[in-house]
Amino acid sequence: MLELEQVKELAATMIAKDITTLEVKGRDYALRLVRSPGAVPVVSDATRPRHDRVQILSPATGQFCSRGDDDGLAALDRGAEVLAGEPLGYVGIGPVRLLCVSPAAGRLAGRMPSQGQAVGAGDTLFTLETRA
């Protein structure tokens, strides 16, 4: 059986190597990790806006776990500036937590998910405003 820290390392490797699906099978367990293949910028009209909005989607169905709850990172609020690759939170599926990261540098805008909120695969967790 894999320990939580090992699963976190696998998730970090998936992000670093741009892997969207990873399956690990052991003698008495099987684990499949799936992450969102990327967010798509949304442009409101034909004229280029000052900021592009990027939707950061839930990688799976589970419960949202806020960054800063138990990972040693500072909590995030609406309006926070984040860097590309920065952890934003997690989606918990039983004992496994999938990391949600920022695909680009920008500012968090819109509603933020709450701790323990049930989320579905593909649900918008965060909206990121990037500079055009």
N, C-alpha and C positions, 0 to 999 in steps of 0.2 A: 504494500500500500504506500502511496506517495504521501509525504508530509506536506502541509500547507506551504512552507517555504520553498519546497521543490516545485510546486505548482506555480508559485509566483515567479520563480526563475524561468520556468517554461514560458509563461505569459510574456515576460520581459524579452526573452529570446525571440518569440514570435513577432513582437513589435520591431525589434532591432533588425530582423531579417525579412520583414514584410511578409510573414507567413500568415495566412488567414485560417487554416485548419490544421490541427495537430492531433494525432491519435497515439496514445500510449497504452500498451497492453502488457499486463503482468500475469503471473500465474493465477492470482486471485482477484484481479481487478482489470477494468478497462476505463480509460479516460479519454474524452474527446473535447478539445478546446476549439472554439470557433470565435473569431473576432470579426468585427465589422470591416468589410473591405475598404472602407474610407468614406469620408463624408463628401457630399456634393454641394458646392456653393450655389446659393439661390440668388438670382439677380432680379430686381423688381421691375425694371423696364429696359428699353433699348439704350438709354443713356447710362453710361457706367456710373454707379453710385460711388460715393466717397468710401464706403465700406462694403465689402462682400459679407454675406451671412452664410456661415457654414453650420449645418445641423450635425451634431454629434449624436449618433444613434446607439441604442442599447445593443450589445453584442448577443444577448440571449434573454430569455424570460427568467425572471428571478426577482430578488429584492435589492434595491439600491442601497449602497453603503457609502456614506459621505467620506471624502478625503478628510483626514485629520481626526477621524473617529478613534482609530487605534493603530495608525500606521506611522506616527511620528511626524507627519507633514502638517503644515498650517491649513486650517479650514479655509474654504473658498466661499466668497460671497458674490452676489451679482455685481458686475462692474469690475471684477478682479482682472488684472492683466496676467496672461499665461503665455508660456513659451511653447514652441512646437515640441511634442514628445512629453510634455509635462503631465503627470497623473492628475486626473480630475475626480475620480471616484471609482467605485467597483460595482459590479452586478454579482450578487451572491446566488449560487445555485447549490443549496445544501452547504457542505463544508468548503466548496470551491468558490473562489472569487475571481471574476474576470476583470482585468484592469481596463479602464476607459481613459484614453489619453487624448490630448489636444493634437489635432493633425497639423496645426499651424499656430504661429504666434498671433495673439489678438486679445480681445476683451470679451468676457462672458456677459451676455445680454439675455433678456427674457427671463422666463421662469426657471428656477433651479429645482431639481428633484429633492425630495425630503428623505431623511434617514429612514430606512425601512419601507419606503414606498415600493409597491409592486409595479414592475415594469415588464413590458413585452418585448420580444425580439424586434428590433427595428424602430422602437419608440424613440422619439427625440428626448435625449437627456439634457443636452445643453445646446445653446445657440452661441456661436462664436463670431464676433465681428472682426474681420481682418482688414487691414488697410489695403485699399485698392492700388 
